[in-house]
């Protein structure tokens, strides 16, 4: 395939940018204000920063579980959007809503009733635990809003309406920054003020999305009963596709939390530096989220319409473009390290040096790390292949990377920056190669709409029996 044919499709890139840019801008906004939150809390000291970072892992875990529900729903929404089947789009959204509300309520209940268990998982320091508990007990009231907001954004993005989530997030994150300044400093509430700002501002975005959708009369503008009334066959098919995604994200989230637990129990100072890195990583990662969501929508739409050659071409284009973008972003991140770390001067010189080293390692490895991300989330899932990501994560993350990380930190007592590098490489090297092999095989194209399923069956009959 000639490079000009592969990369030179102007209409393709126009459509990709129309989806990717609003989503990336939205995530940059959210990450920027998350960075502001970290800076504001960091001014209270390293202990407060570590405590809020540990409490934030509970919402991080929730977000990844919700991402599993949303990714499962987006398989159906994007493919049904390809054949403009709005009735089944709404039914898919209704099922996902019930699932997201149940998960958010469960996480909120645990955060309110067992905060010491959550924070105690990461540290045994009494002062840090008390600060983390005081934050979690308030921030837990944001979880239901987070679930609703993520789901509404997924529905709108998957139906190629990426601007509304951007507008709603802009208002929400601006309000969060203002409330942080008011509660943390104006009312001198400390970490409790940061939690209260999060709890209040989190509800702004979903409320705005609902109001704007009603005014715009988009896909959400429909009778409530149209989101329910599922048939047994539909429910079974929905969960057969969605549950592997949920398990995949849950297992990946638990693995990530265990990484952080290993680091936090090995050194609270290193974990504080890791918290600084995480806020900066979120800002860098925002550039990749838009491209991945654009891939999921455009690939899923083509699979749903039965245009399988186009779906394969789109998947390859996005998958080979992501490492190029990652190298560019990684280089910029290396160059601006001293600048982005300047606001964290209060956390201590040694901690800043550690954070700088972690950022350097991440920036050099980021292109490799994003290969599984774009292929699994941006191509395989939207193509209907939702089980392969779970298999790869169970084998590479749980089977290799986590044991190596634990042994390096707790048995060999290696420098934690070296353990961090080993963690990344052990997870990403093999998984990246497996993902490229799967992408090129085309086995990930598994339609869920009736029309595309018929076309795939017809193509298989025309080709003759599989060998």
TITORMI-349900 format. One record per residue: chain; residue number from 1; x, z, y of N, C-alpha, C in turn; residue in one letter. Coordinates in steps of 0.05 Angstrom, whole numbers. Layout:
N
chaine	num	n.u	n.w	n.v	ca.u	ca.w	ca.v	c.u	c.w	c.v	residu
A	NUM	X	Z	Y	X	Z	Y	X	Z	Y	A
...
//
This chain:
467
chaine	num	n.u	n.w	n.v	ca.u	ca.w	ca.v	c.u	c.w	c.v	residu
A	1	17	0	-24	0	0	0	18	0	25	X
A	2	13	-19	43	29	-21	67	23	2	86	X
A	3	44	11	101	41	33	119	21	27	141	X
A	4	20	1	150	2	-6	171	-27	-3	162	X
A	5	-33	-11	137	-60	-8	126	-66	22	121	X
A	6	-46	37	113	-50	65	106	-56	82	131	X
A	7	-40	78	152	-42	94	176	-55	80	200	X
A	8	-59	54	198	-66	38	222	-96	34	227	X
A	9	-113	50	214	-142	47	217	-151	62	242	X
A	10	-155	48	264	-162	61	289	-189	75	288	X
A	11	-209	64	275	-235	77	273	-234	103	257	X
A	12	-217	102	237	-214	127	221	-202	149	238	X
A	13	-181	144	252	-168	165	268	-185	173	291	X
A	14	-201	155	302	-219	163	324	-240	183	313	X
A	15	-251	177	290	-270	195	278	-258	222	271	X
A	16	-233	221	260	-219	246	253	-214	263	277	X
A	17	-205	251	299	-199	266	323	-224	277	336	X
A	18	-246	263	335	-271	273	346	-280	298	331	X
A	19	-273	301	306	-280	325	291	-258	346	294	X
A	20	-233	337	291	-210	356	290	-205	370	316	X
A	21	-206	356	338	-199	368	364	-217	391	372	X
A	22	-244	389	372	-260	412	379	-256	436	360	X
A	23	-252	430	334	-248	452	315	-221	466	320	X
A	24	-200	450	325	-174	461	331	-174	477	357	X
A	25	-188	466	377	-190	481	403	-205	507	399	X
A	26	-226	507	383	-240	531	378	-222	552	364	X
A	27	-207	543	345	-189	562	331	-166	571	348	X
A	28	-156	553	366	-136	562	385	-146	583	404	X
A	29	-171	579	413	-183	599	430	-185	626	416	X
A	30	-196	626	392	-199	651	376	-172	664	371	X
A	31	-153	648	363	-126	658	357	-112	668	382	X
A	32	-116	655	405	-104	663	430	-115	691	438	X
A	33	-141	695	435	-152	720	443	-146	742	422	X
A	34	-142	733	397	-133	753	376	-105	762	384	X
A	35	-89	743	394	-62	750	403	-63	769	427	X
A	36	-82	764	445	-86	782	468	-93	810	458	X
A	37	-112	811	438	-119	837	426	-95	851	416	X
A	38	-78	837	401	-54	849	390	-35	859	411	X
A	39	-32	844	433	-15	853	455	-26	878	468	X
A	40	-53	878	472	-65	902	485	-62	927	467	X
A	41	-68	923	441	-65	946	423	-35	954	421	X
A	42	-17	933	420	11	939	418	22	956	441	X
A	43	9	953	464	17	970	487	12	1000	482	X
A	44	-5	1006	462	-10	1034	455	11	1045	436	X
A	45	29	1027	426	51	1036	409	50	1023	381	X
A	46	72	1025	367	75	1012	341	56	1024	320	X
A	47	51	1050	321	33	1062	302	4	1052	305	X
A	48	-5	1050	330	-32	1039	335	-34	1010	326	X
A	49	-13	995	331	-13	967	323	-15	964	293	X
A	50	1	980	279	0	980	249	-27	988	239	X
A	51	-39	1009	251	-65	1020	242	-87	999	245	X
A	52	-87	985	268	-108	965	272	-103	941	254	X
A	53	-77	934	249	-71	913	231	-80	919	203	X
A	54	-77	944	194	-86	951	167	-117	951	165	X
A	55	-130	961	186	-160	961	186	-170	932	187	X
A	56	-155	915	201	-163	887	203	-161	872	176	X
A	57	-146	883	157	-145	870	131	-171	869	116	X
A	58	-189	889	123	-215	890	110	-232	867	120	X
A	59	-231	861	146	-246	838	157	-232	812	149	X
A	60	-206	813	146	-192	789	136	-201	782	108	X
A	61	-204	802	91	-214	797	64	-242	787	65	X
A	62	-259	798	82	-286	788	85	-287	759	94	X
A	63	-270	753	113	-269	725	124	-262	705	101	X
A	64	-244	713	84	-237	694	62	-259	692	41	X
A	65	-273	715	36	-296	713	18	-317	695	30	X
A	66	-322	699	56	-342	682	70	-333	653	70	X
A	67	-307	649	72	-296	621	72	-302	609	44	X
A	68	-302	625	24	-309	615	-3	-338	606	-4	X
A	69	-356	623	6	-384	615	8	-388	589	24	X
A	70	-375	589	48	-378	567	66	-366	541	54	X
A	71	-343	543	41	-331	520	29	-349	508	7	X
A	72	-361	526	-9	-379	517	-30	-403	503	-17	X
A	73	-414	515	4	-437	502	18	-429	476	30	X
A	74	-405	474	41	-397	450	55	-393	426	36	X
A	75	-388	431	10	-387	410	-10	-414	395	-10	X
A	76	-435	411	-12	-462	399	-13	-470	388	14	X
A	77	-465	403	36	-474	394	62	-460	367	69	X
A	78	-434	365	66	-419	341	73	-428	317	56	X
A	79	-431	322	29	-439	300	12	-468	291	17	X
A	80	-486	311	21	-514	303	28	-515	290	55	X
A	81	-497	298	73	-497	285	100	-489	255	97	X
A	82	-473	249	76	-466	221	72	-489	203	65	X
A	83	-511	215	54	-535	199	49	-559	209	66	X
A	84	-552	225	87	-572	235	107	-595	249	93	X
A	85	-589	265	73	-610	280	59	-612	308	72	X
A	86	-627	309	94	-629	334	110	-644	356	95	X
A	87	-662	349	78	-677	369	63	-659	385	45	X
A	88	-641	372	30	-622	387	13	-600	400	28	X
A	89	-593	390	52	-574	404	69	-585	431	77	X
A	90	-610	431	85	-622	457	93	-625	476	70	X
A	91	-632	466	46	-634	483	23	-606	495	16	X
A	92	-585	479	18	-558	489	13	-551	510	33	X
A	93	-558	506	58	-552	526	79	-567	552	74	X
A	94	-592	550	64	-608	574	59	-596	590	37	X
A	95	-587	578	15	-573	592	-6	-548	606	4	X
A	96	-532	591	19	-507	602	30	-512	625	48	X
A	97	-534	624	64	-541	646	82	-546	672	68	X
A	98	-562	670	47	-568	694	31	-542	706	19	X
A	99	-524	689	9	-499	698	-2	-482	711	19	X
A	100	-480	699	42	-462	709	63	-473	736	74	X
A	101	-499	738	77	-510	764	87	-505	786	66	X
A	102	-508	780	41	-502	800	20	-473	809	21	X
A	103	-454	790	23	-426	798	24	-419	814	49	X
A	104	-430	805	72	-424	819	97	-435	847	97	X
A	105	-459	850	86	-471	877	85	-455	896	67	X
A	106	-445	885	44	-429	901	26	-403	910	39	X
A	107	-389	892	53	-365	899	67	-369	919	89	X
A	108	-391	916	103	-398	935	125	-403	963	113	X
A	109	-418	964	91	-424	989	78	-399	1004	69	X
A	110	-380	989	57	-354	1001	49	-338	1011	73	X
A	111	-337	994	94	-322	1002	118	-333	1027	131	X
A	112	-360	1031	129	-372	1054	142	-371	1079	124	X
A	113	-373	1075	98	-375	1099	80	-348	1106	67	X
A	114	-329	1087	65	-304	1093	52	-280	1082	68	X
A	115	-278	1089	94	-256	1078	110	-229	1089	102	X
A	116	-229	1114	92	-203	1126	84	-191	1112	59	X
A	117	-209	1103	42	-200	1087	18	-187	1061	27	X
A	118	-200	1047	46	-190	1022	56	-163	1024	69	X
A	119	-160	1043	88	-135	1046	102	-114	1058	84	X
A	120	-122	1077	67	-103	1090	49	-91	1071	29	X
A	121	-102	1048	25	-91	1027	7	-65	1017	18	X
A	122	-62	1018	45	-38	1006	58	-17	1027	67	X
A	123	-24	1052	70	-5	1071	80	-13	1099	72	X
A	124	6	1117	71	1	1146	66	6	1162	91	X
A	125	13	1149	113	19	1164	138	-7	1174	150	X
A	126	-10	1200	154	-35	1212	163	-44	1202	191	X
A	127	-25	1200	209	-32	1191	236	-42	1162	236	X
A	128	-28	1145	221	-37	1117	220	-64	1115	206	X
A	129	-69	1131	186	-95	1130	172	-117	1138	191	X
A	130	-114	1159	206	-135	1168	224	-141	1147	246	X
A	131	-120	1135	257	-125	1114	277	-139	1090	264	X
A	132	-131	1082	240	-143	1059	226	-172	1065	220	X
A	133	-179	1089	211	-206	1097	204	-224	1096	229	X
A	134	-213	1107	251	-229	1107	276	-236	1078	285	X
A	135	-218	1060	280	-223	1032	287	-243	1019	268	X
A	136	-239	1023	242	-256	1010	222	-285	1019	223	X
A	137	-290	1044	229	-317	1054	230	-334	1040	251	X
A	138	-321	1030	272	-336	1016	293	-336	986	288	X
A	139	-313	975	281	-310	946	277	-327	936	254	X
A	140	-335	953	235	-351	945	213	-378	934	221	X
A	141	-387	942	245	-413	932	254	-412	902	263	X
A	142	-388	891	263	-385	862	270	-387	844	246	X
A	143	-387	856	222	-384	839	198	-408	820	193	X
A	144	-432	830	198	-455	813	193	-455	790	213	X
A	145	-447	795	238	-445	774	258	-424	754	250	X
A	146	-402	763	239	-380	745	230	-391	726	208	X
A	147	-406	738	189	-417	722	168	-436	700	178	X
A	148	-454	707	196	-473	688	207	-459	667	224	X
A	149	-440	675	240	-425	656	257	-410	636	241	X
A	150	-395	645	220	-380	626	204	-398	606	189	X
A	151	-420	615	180	-438	598	165	-451	577	184	X
A	152	-460	586	208	-472	567	227	-451	546	235	X
A	153	-426	555	240	-405	536	248	-400	516	225	X
A	154	-400	525	201	-396	507	178	-417	486	176	X
A	155	-442	494	180	-465	475	179	-462	454	200	X
A	156	-456	462	225	-454	443	247	-430	425	244	X
A	157	-407	436	236	-384	419	232	-388	399	210	X
A	158	-400	407	188	-404	389	165	-424	367	171	X
A	159	-440	371	192	-458	350	200	-448	336	226	X
A	160	-422	339	230	-408	325	252	-417	333	280	X
A	161	-424	359	283	-430	370	309	-410	393	314	X
A	162	-386	386	321	-364	406	323	-362	419	351	X
A	163	-378	409	371	-375	419	398	-389	445	403	X
A	164	-413	449	391	-427	473	396	-412	498	387	X
A	165	-399	498	363	-383	522	356	-360	527	375	X
A	166	-349	506	387	-328	509	407	-338	523	431	X
A	167	-361	514	442	-372	527	466	-379	556	461	X
A	168	-392	561	439	-400	589	433	-376	607	429	X
A	169	-355	597	416	-331	613	413	-317	619	439	X
A	170	-317	599	457	-304	603	483	-317	626	498	X
A	171	-343	628	497	-357	650	511	-351	677	497	X
A	172	-352	676	470	-348	701	454	-320	712	458	X
A	173	-299	695	457	-272	706	458	-265	715	487	X
A	174	-277	702	507	-273	711	534	-285	738	538	X
A	175	-309	742	527	-323	768	529	-306	789	514	X
A	176	-295	782	492	-279	801	476	-255	811	492	X
A	177	-241	792	506	-218	800	522	-226	819	545	X
A	178	-249	812	558	-258	829	580	-266	857	570	X
A	179	-280	858	547	-288	884	536	-264	900	527	X
A	180	-243	886	517	-219	900	509	-206	914	533	X
A	181	-203	899	555	-191	910	579	-208	934	589	X
A	182	-234	931	588	-252	952	598	-250	977	581	X
A	183	-253	974	554	-255	997	536	-228	1010	530	X
A	184	-207	993	526	-181	1004	519	-168	1018	542	X
A	185	-168	1005	566	-154	1015	589	-173	1028	609	X
A	186	-195	1014	617	-213	1024	637	-225	1050	629	X
A	187	-235	1052	604	-248	1076	594	-230	1093	577	X
A	188	-205	1083	573	-184	1098	558	-193	1106	530	X
A	189	-205	1087	516	-215	1093	489	-195	1086	467	X
A	190	-173	1073	474	-152	1067	455	-162	1047	434	X
A	191	-154	1053	408	-162	1034	387	-192	1033	382	X
A	192	-206	1055	389	-235	1055	387	-247	1035	407	X
A	193	-234	1032	430	-243	1013	449	-240	984	440	X
A	194	-218	979	426	-213	952	415	-234	946	394	X
A	195	-241	966	378	-262	962	357	-289	957	369	X
A	196	-296	972	390	-321	968	404	-324	940	416	X
A	197	-302	931	428	-301	904	440	-306	883	419	X
A	198	-294	887	396	-298	868	373	-327	869	364	X
A	199	-338	892	361	-366	895	350	-386	882	369	X
A	200	-382	885	395	-402	874	414	-399	844	416	X
A	201	-374	835	421	-369	806	426	-375	788	402	X
A	202	-372	800	377	-377	784	353	-405	773	351	X
A	203	-424	786	363	-452	778	362	-459	756	382	X
A	204	-442	751	402	-448	732	422	-449	704	411	X
A	205	-429	697	394	-426	669	384	-450	661	367	X
A	206	-458	676	346	-480	667	330	-507	665	345	X
A	207	-511	684	364	-535	683	380	-535	658	397	X
A	208	-513	651	409	-511	627	426	-515	602	409	X
A	209	-502	601	385	-505	578	367	-534	573	360	X
A	210	-549	594	355	-577	592	347	-593	582	371	X
A	211	-589	593	395	-604	585	419	-598	556	426	X
A	212	-572	548	426	-565	521	433	-575	501	412	X
A	213	-576	509	387	-587	491	366	-616	486	370	X
A	214	-631	507	378	-659	504	383	-664	485	407	X
A	215	-648	488	427	-651	470	451	-643	442	445	X
A	216	-622	438	429	-613	412	422	-629	398	400	X
A	217	-644	415	385	-661	405	363	-644	391	342	X
A	218	-622	404	333	-604	393	313	-614	400	285	X
A	219	-597	400	266	-604	404	238	-617	431	233	X
A	220	-612	451	250	-624	478	247	-652	479	257	X
A	221	-661	459	273	-688	458	284	-707	448	263	X
A	222	-718	467	248	-736	460	226	-752	485	218	X
A	223	-775	482	205	-790	505	195	-773	523	177	X
A	224	-777	549	178	-761	567	162	-764	561	133	X
A	225	-787	553	124	-792	548	95	-775	525	85	X
A	226	-765	507	102	-749	484	93	-722	493	84	X
A	227	-713	517	91	-687	528	82	-689	542	55	X
A	228	-714	544	44	-718	558	19	-733	540	-1	X
A	229	-746	551	-20	-762	535	-39	-744	519	-58	X
A	230	-723	532	-69	-704	518	-86	-716	515	-114	X
A	231	-709	492	-126	-715	489	-155	-692	500	-172	X
A	232	-699	507	-196	-679	519	-214	-655	501	-218	X
A	233	-659	475	-221	-637	457	-225	-618	456	-201	X
A	234	-630	457	-177	-614	456	-153	-597	482	-151	X
A	235	-609	505	-156	-595	530	-154	-571	531	-174	X
A	236	-577	522	-199	-556	522	-219	-533	504	-211	X
A	237	-539	480	-201	-518	461	-193	-503	472	-169	X
A	238	-517	485	-150	-504	496	-127	-484	517	-134	X
A	239	-492	536	-151	-474	558	-158	-452	549	-178	X
A	240	-457	529	-194	-436	518	-211	-413	507	-195	X
A	241	-420	495	-171	-399	484	-154	-387	506	-136	X
A	242	-404	524	-126	-396	544	-106	-381	568	-117	X
A	243	-389	577	-141	-376	602	-151	-346	598	-155	X
A	244	-336	576	-166	-307	573	-168	-293	574	-141	X
A	245	-305	564	-120	-294	566	-93	-293	595	-84	X
A	246	-315	609	-88	-316	637	-81	-294	653	-96	X
A	247	-292	649	-122	-272	662	-138	-244	655	-128	X
A	248	-240	630	-122	-214	620	-112	-206	635	-87	X
A	249	-224	635	-67	-218	648	-41	-216	679	-44	X
A	250	-232	690	-62	-231	719	-66	-204	727	-79	X
A	251	-196	712	-99	-170	717	-112	-147	712	-94	X
A	252	-148	691	-78	-127	686	-58	-126	708	-37	X
A	253	-150	717	-28	-151	738	-8	-140	764	-19	X
A	254	-147	771	-44	-137	795	-56	-107	794	-59	X
A	255	-97	770	-67	-68	767	-70	-54	770	-43	X
A	256	-66	759	-22	-54	762	5	-54	791	14	X
A	257	-76	805	9	-78	833	16	-57	849	0	X
A	258	-53	842	-25	-32	856	-41	-4	851	-31	X
A	259	1	826	-21	26	820	-8	31	840	14	X
A	260	10	843	31	13	860	55	15	890	47	X
A	261	1	897	25	3	925	16	32	931	6	X
A	262	44	911	-7	72	915	-16	90	919	8	X
A	263	87	903	28	104	905	52	98	931	68	X
A	264	73	938	71	66	962	86	75	987	73	X
A	265	74	988	46	83	1012	32	114	1013	30	X
A	266	127	990	32	156	989	32	167	998	59	X
A	267	154	990	81	164	997	107	142	993	128	X
A	268	134	1015	142	114	1012	163	125	996	186	X
A	269	151	998	191	163	983	213	162	953	207	X
A	270	169	946	182	167	917	175	138	908	177	X
A	271	119	924	169	91	916	170	82	912	199	X
A	272	91	929	217	85	925	246	95	898	255	X
A	273	120	891	247	132	865	254	115	843	241	X
A	274	106	847	217	90	828	203	63	824	217	X
A	275	52	845	229	27	843	244	31	826	269	X
A	276	54	829	282	60	812	305	62	783	296	X
A	277	76	778	274	78	751	263	51	740	257	X
A	278	33	756	245	7	746	236	-9	736	259	X
A	279	-8	750	282	-23	741	306	-12	714	316	X
A	280	14	711	315	26	685	324	21	663	303	X
A	281	22	670	278	16	651	257	-12	640	260	X
A	282	-31	658	267	-59	649	271	-61	628	292	X
A	283	-46	631	313	-46	611	335	-34	585	326	X
A	284	-12	585	311	0	561	300	-19	548	280	X
A	285	-31	564	263	-48	553	241	-73	539	252	X
A	286	-81	547	277	-105	535	289	-102	504	291	X
A	287	-78	494	294	-74	466	296	-81	451	270	X
A	288	-78	465	248	-82	453	222	-111	455	212	X
A	289	-126	475	222	-153	479	213	-171	456	220	X
A	290	-167	445	245	-184	422	253	-180	398	235	X
A	291	-155	392	229	-149	369	212	-160	373	184	X
A	292	-159	397	173	-169	403	147	-200	400	146	X
A	293	-213	411	167	-243	409	168	-251	380	171	X
A	294	-237	365	187	-243	336	190	-241	322	164	X
A	295	-220	329	149	-216	317	122	-239	324	104	X
A	296	-247	349	103	-269	358	86	-295	343	92	X
A	297	-301	340	118	-326	326	126	-325	297	119	X
A	298	-303	283	127	-301	254	123	-299	246	94	X
A	299	-283	261	79	-280	255	50	-306	261	36	X
A	300	-318	284	42	-343	291	29	-366	272	35	X
A	301	-366	262	59	-386	243	67	-383	217	51	X
A	302	-359	208	48	-354	183	32	-361	187	3	X
A	303	-354	210	-8	-361	215	-37	-391	216	-40	X
A	304	-405	229	-21	-434	231	-23	-447	204	-21	X
A	305	-435	186	-5	-447	159	-2	-439	140	-25	X
A	306	-422	150	-44	-414	133	-66	-391	114	-60	X
A	307	-377	118	-37	-355	101	-30	-329	114	-39	X
A	308	-323	113	-64	-302	129	-76	-274	119	-69	X
A	309	-270	93	-66	-244	82	-58	-237	92	-29	X
A	310	-257	91	-12	-253	101	15	-248	131	16	X
A	311	-262	146	-1	-257	175	-3	-228	181	-11	X
A	312	-218	166	-31	-191	169	-41	-171	163	-18	X
A	313	-176	140	-4	-158	132	18	-158	154	40	X
A	314	-181	163	46	-183	184	67	-168	210	59	X
A	315	-172	218	33	-158	241	23	-128	238	25	X
A	316	-118	215	18	-89	210	19	-79	210	48	X
A	317	-94	197	66	-86	197	94	-83	225	106	X
A	318	-103	241	101	-102	269	112	-80	285	99	X
A	319	-77	281	72	-58	297	58	-29	291	65	X
A	320	-23	266	72	4	258	80	9	262	110	X
A	321	-13	265	125	-10	270	154	-5	299	160	X
A	322	-16	317	143	-13	346	148	16	355	148	X
A	323	33	348	129	61	357	130	76	347	155	X
A	324	69	323	165	81	313	189	74	330	213	X
A	325	48	336	215	39	354	237	52	381	234	X
A	326	54	391	209	66	418	204	95	419	213	X
A	327	110	398	208	138	398	216	140	399	247	X
A	328	123	385	260	123	384	290	116	412	301	X
A	329	94	424	290	86	451	300	107	472	293	X
A	330	119	470	269	140	488	261	164	487	280	X
A	331	172	463	288	195	460	306	189	473	333	X
A	332	165	468	343	157	480	369	157	510	367	X
A	333	147	521	345	145	550	341	173	562	341	X
A	334	192	549	328	220	559	328	231	560	356	X
A	335	225	539	372	236	537	399	224	558	418	X
A	336	199	565	414	185	583	433	185	612	423	X
A	337	199	618	402	198	645	391	204	666	412	X
A	338	226	663	428	231	684	448	209	688	468	X
A	339	195	666	475	174	668	495	149	682	483	X
A	340	141	675	459	116	686	448	120	715	440	X
A	341	145	724	437	150	752	429	154	770	454	X
A	342	156	758	477	161	774	502	139	795	507	X
A	343	113	789	502	93	809	508	94	834	490	X
A	344	110	833	468	111	855	449	135	873	453	X
A	345	146	873	477	170	889	482	167	918	475	X
A	346	142	929	477	138	957	472	142	966	443	X
A	347	142	947	425	143	955	396	171	961	387	X
A	348	191	955	403	219	962	396	236	937	390	X
A	349	262	939	396	280	916	393	283	908	364	X
A	350	287	927	346	291	921	318	267	907	306	X
A	351	243	917	313	218	905	303	215	876	313	X
A	352	223	871	338	222	844	349	241	825	334	X
A	353	264	835	327	284	818	313	272	811	285	X
A	354	259	830	272	247	825	246	225	805	249	X
A	355	208	808	269	186	789	273	196	761	278	X
A	356	218	759	294	230	733	300	241	720	275	X
A	357	253	735	257	263	724	231	240	714	214	X
A	358	218	730	213	195	722	196	184	696	207	X
A	359	182	693	233	171	669	245	189	645	239	X
A	360	215	649	239	234	627	233	230	618	204	X
A	361	228	637	186	224	630	157	198	614	154	X
A	362	177	624	165	151	612	163	151	583	175	X
A	363	164	580	198	164	554	211	179	533	195	X
A	364	200	542	181	216	523	164	201	515	138	X
A	365	183	533	130	169	528	104	141	518	107	X
A	366	131	516	132	102	512	137	93	485	127	X
A	367	110	464	127	101	438	117	95	438	88	X
A	368	111	453	73	106	456	44	81	472	39	X
A	369	77	493	54	55	511	51	28	497	56	X
A	370	28	478	74	3	465	81	-6	442	62	X
A	371	12	435	44	4	414	24	-19	424	7	X
A	372	-17	448	-6	-40	457	-21	-65	462	-4	X
A	373	-61	470	21	-84	475	39	-100	450	44	X
A	374	-87	429	52	-102	404	59	-113	391	34	X
A	375	-98	391	11	-109	378	-12	-132	393	-25	X
A	376	-129	420	-29	-149	435	-42	-174	438	-24	X
A	377	-170	446	1	-193	451	18	-204	425	31	X
A	378	-186	407	39	-194	384	53	-202	360	36	X
A	379	-194	359	10	-200	336	-7	-214	345	-32	X
A	380	-201	362	-48	-212	368	-75	-240	380	-73	X
A	381	-243	401	-57	-269	414	-55	-291	396	-45	X
A	382	-285	382	-23	-305	364	-12	-312	341	-31	X
A	383	-293	334	-49	-298	314	-69	-314	325	-92	X
A	384	-318	351	-94	-334	363	-115	-317	377	-136	X
A	385	-290	376	-133	-272	389	-153	-265	417	-143	X
A	386	-281	436	-150	-278	463	-139	-263	483	-157	X
A	387	-258	475	-182	-245	493	-201	-214	492	-200	X
A	388	-203	469	-191	-174	466	-194	-159	485	-176	X
A	389	-170	491	-152	-156	509	-134	-154	537	-146	X
A	390	-175	546	-159	-175	572	-173	-153	572	-194	X
A	391	-151	551	-210	-131	550	-231	-102	551	-219	X
A	392	-98	536	-198	-71	535	-186	-64	562	-173	X
A	393	-83	575	-160	-77	601	-148	-72	623	-168	X
A	394	-88	623	-190	-84	643	-211	-56	640	-223	X
A	395	-47	615	-227	-22	611	-240	2	615	-221	X
A	396	0	604	-196	23	605	-178	25	631	-162	X
A	397	2	640	-152	2	665	-135	3	690	-153	X
A	398	-16	692	-171	-18	716	-187	3	716	-210	X
A	399	8	693	-221	27	692	-244	56	693	-236	X
A	400	62	683	-211	91	682	-204	97	697	-178	X
A	401	84	689	-156	92	699	-130	88	729	-126	X
A	402	65	740	-134	60	769	-131	80	786	-148	X
A	403	84	780	-173	104	795	-188	132	794	-176	X
A	404	140	770	-167	167	767	-155	169	784	-129	X
A	405	148	783	-113	147	799	-88	149	828	-94	X
A	406	134	838	-113	134	867	-119	162	875	-130	X
A	407	173	859	-148	199	866	-159	221	866	-138	X
A	408	220	845	-120	240	844	-99	239	867	-80	X
A	409	215	877	-74	212	899	-54	216	926	-67	X
A	410	206	930	-92	205	957	-103	225	963	-125	X
A	411	235	942	-138	254	946	-160	282	939	-150	X
A	412	285	915	-139	312	906	-129	318	916	-101	X
A	413	297	925	-87	301	935	-59	316	915	-42	X
A	414	308	891	-43	320	870	-27	311	872	2	X
A	415	326	860	21	316	859	48	288	846	49	X
A	416	270	858	64	242	849	63	239	821	74	X
A	417	256	812	92	254	785	102	261	765	80	X
A	418	280	773	62	286	756	39	263	756	19	X
A	419	250	779	16	227	780	-2	204	762	9	X
A	420	201	762	35	181	745	47	186	716	41	X
A	421	211	707	43	218	679	37	212	673	8	X
A	422	220	691	-10	215	687	-39	185	685	-44	X
A	423	169	701	-31	140	701	-34	129	673	-27	X
A	424	138	662	-5	128	635	3	136	614	-17	X
A	425	161	613	-24	171	592	-41	159	593	-69	X
A	426	157	617	-80	146	620	-107	117	611	-109	X
A	427	102	615	-87	74	607	-88	71	577	-82	X
A	428	87	566	-64	81	539	-53	95	516	-67	X
A	429	119	521	-78	134	498	-90	119	485	-113	X
A	430	112	500	-133	99	489	-156	71	480	-149	X
A	431	57	496	-134	29	490	-126	28	464	-110	X
A	432	47	460	-93	48	435	-77	51	411	-95	X
A	433	69	412	-114	73	389	-133	48	384	-150	X
A	434	35	406	-159	11	402	-175	-11	389	-159	X
A	435	-13	397	-133	-34	386	-116	-30	356	-111	X
A	436	-5	348	-106	0	320	-101	-7	303	-126	X
A	437	1	314	-149	-6	300	-175	-36	298	-178	X
A	438	-51	318	-172	-80	318	-175	-92	298	-155	X
A	439	-82	298	-131	-92	279	-110	-90	250	-119	X
A	440	-67	243	-129	-62	215	-137	-77	207	-162	X
A	441	-86	227	-178	-101	220	-203	-130	212	-198	X
A	442	-141	219	-175	-169	213	-167	-189	230	-184	X
A	443	-180	248	-201	-198	263	-217	-214	283	-201	X
A	444	-207	287	-176	-221	306	-159	-247	295	-147	X
A	445	-252	269	-151	-276	257	-140	-299	261	-159	X
A	446	-316	281	-153	-338	289	-170	-364	293	-153	X
A	447	-380	272	-150	-403	273	-132	-424	292	-141	X
A	448	-439	303	-121	-461	321	-127	-488	309	-119	X
A	449	-488	288	-102	-513	275	-95	-521	256	-117	X
A	450	-547	251	-120	-558	234	-141	-548	205	-138	X
A	451	-547	195	-113	-540	168	-109	-511	163	-117	X
A	452	-492	180	-107	-464	177	-114	-458	181	-143	X
A	453	-473	200	-156	-470	204	-185	-477	179	-200	X
A	454	-499	166	-192	-507	141	-206	-486	120	-203	X
A	455	-474	118	-179	-454	97	-174	-429	103	-191	X
A	456	-422	129	-193	-398	136	-208	-403	130	-238	X
A	457	-427	136	-247	-433	130	-275	-433	100	-280	X
A	458	-444	85	-261	-444	56	-264	-416	44	-265	X
A	459	-398	55	-248	-371	45	-247	-356	52	-274	X
A	460	-362	75	-285	-350	83	-310	-358	65	-333	X
A	461	-384	57	-333	-394	39	-353	-382	11	-351	X
A	462	-378	2	-326	-366	-24	-321	-337	-25	-330	X
A	463	-323	-2	-327	-295	-1	-334	-291	2	-364	X
A	464	-312	9	-379	-310	14	-407	-304	43	-413	X
A	465	-303	50	-438	-298	78	-446	-270	87	-438	X
A	466	-269	113	-430	-244	125	-422	-225	128	-446	X
A	467	-199	124	-441	-179	125	-462	-168	153	-462	X
//
